[in-house]
Amino acid sequence: MMHHDRGSIKWTSLMLPEHVDALQDIWQVQNDRQPPMLDDQQLSYYIHVLTEAYQTGQPIHIVYYKANEFREMNGWVLDWSKQDQAVRIQTMDDEREWIPLRHIKDMME
């Protein structure tokens, strides 16, 4: 028989309500994700990789920030907006999405 440990959740029934609230605040902070902080060199590298992928039609893999979490996407570069500093990617499932360059965490060809 496997023992499933629920961590600190199992102790919340024995805690004061103020302590339960404080524990929930800690969990929220731990799960809260922030967009990546890119420097100009990283941004320039991403622009170079995106330009090459656009010109050659090669698929790319992007890890990016959206809605308080990091997501992954495989697809092709369809278009970009220099004004908005964003790139439009078409996925293997024919979905299309605009991704701001400053929200990209990692990229591979």
C-alpha positions in Angstrom: 0.0 0.0 0.0 1.4 3.4 -1.1 1.4 6.3 1.4 0.4 9.6 -0.2 1.7 12.5 1.7 -0.2 15.8 1.2 2.6 17.9 2.7 1.6 20.8 4.8 -2.1 20.6 3.6 -2.8 17.8 6.1 -1.9 20.1 9.1 -4.3 23.0 8.1 -7.2 21.4 10.0 -5.2 21.8 13.2 -4.1 25.4 12.5 -5.6 28.7 13.5 -7.5 30.5 10.6 -4.8 33.2 10.6 -2.1 30.6 10.1 -4.1 28.9 7.3 -4.4 32.3 5.5 -0.7 33.0 5.9 0.1 29.6 4.5 -2.1 30.2 1.5 -0.4 33.5 0.9 3.0 31.7 0.9 1.7 29.2 -1.6 0.4 32.0 -3.9 3.7 33.7 -3.9 5.5 30.5 -4.7 3.2 29.8 -7.6 3.2 33.4 -8.9 5.4 33.7 -12.0 6.9 36.9 -13.4 7.8 37.6 -17.1 11.4 37.1 -17.9 13.8 40.1 -17.7 15.6 40.2 -21.0 18.7 42.3 -21.7 19.3 43.8 -25.1 21.8 41.1 -26.0 19.2 38.3 -25.4 16.6 40.3 -27.3 18.9 40.8 -30.2 19.7 37.0 -30.2 15.9 36.2 -30.2 15.3 38.6 -33.1 18.2 36.9 -35.1 16.8 33.4 -34.5 13.2 34.5 -35.4 14.4 36.2 -38.6 16.3 33.1 -39.6 13.4 30.9 -38.9 11.1 33.2 -40.8 13.4 33.3 -43.9 14.1 29.6 -44.0 10.6 28.3 -42.9 12.2 26.2 -40.2 10.0 25.4 -37.1 11.0 26.7 -33.7 10.3 25.9 -30.1 9.5 28.8 -27.8 9.0 29.0 -24.1 7.1 32.2 -23.2 5.2 33.9 -20.4 1.4 34.3 -20.6 -1.2 34.6 -17.9 1.1 34.1 -14.9 2.7 30.9 -16.2 5.3 29.7 -18.7 4.0 28.0 -21.8 5.7 26.1 -24.7 4.9 26.3 -28.3 6.3 24.6 -31.4 5.6 26.2 -34.8 6.6 28.5 -37.6 7.1 32.3 -37.6 4.3 33.8 -39.7 4.8 37.5 -39.2 6.1 40.1 -36.8 5.3 43.6 -35.7 8.3 45.9 -35.1 6.0 48.5 -33.7 4.5 46.1 -31.1 7.8 44.1 -30.7 5.8 40.9 -31.1 5.9 37.8 -33.3 3.0 35.7 -34.6 3.6 31.9 -34.5 1.5 29.2 -36.2 1.5 26.0 -34.2 1.5 22.4 -35.6 -2.2 22.4 -34.8 -2.8 25.4 -37.0 -3.4 27.8 -34.1 -1.9 31.3 -34.3 -0.8 33.5 -31.5 1.0 36.8 -31.1 3.8 36.6 -28.5 5.6 39.8 -27.3 9.4 39.5 -27.7 9.9 40.6 -24.0 7.8 37.6 -22.8 10.0 35.0 -24.5 12.1 33.0 -22.0 13.8 30.5 -24.3 13.9 29.6 -27.9 15.4 26.7 -30.0 15.4 26.0 -33.7 
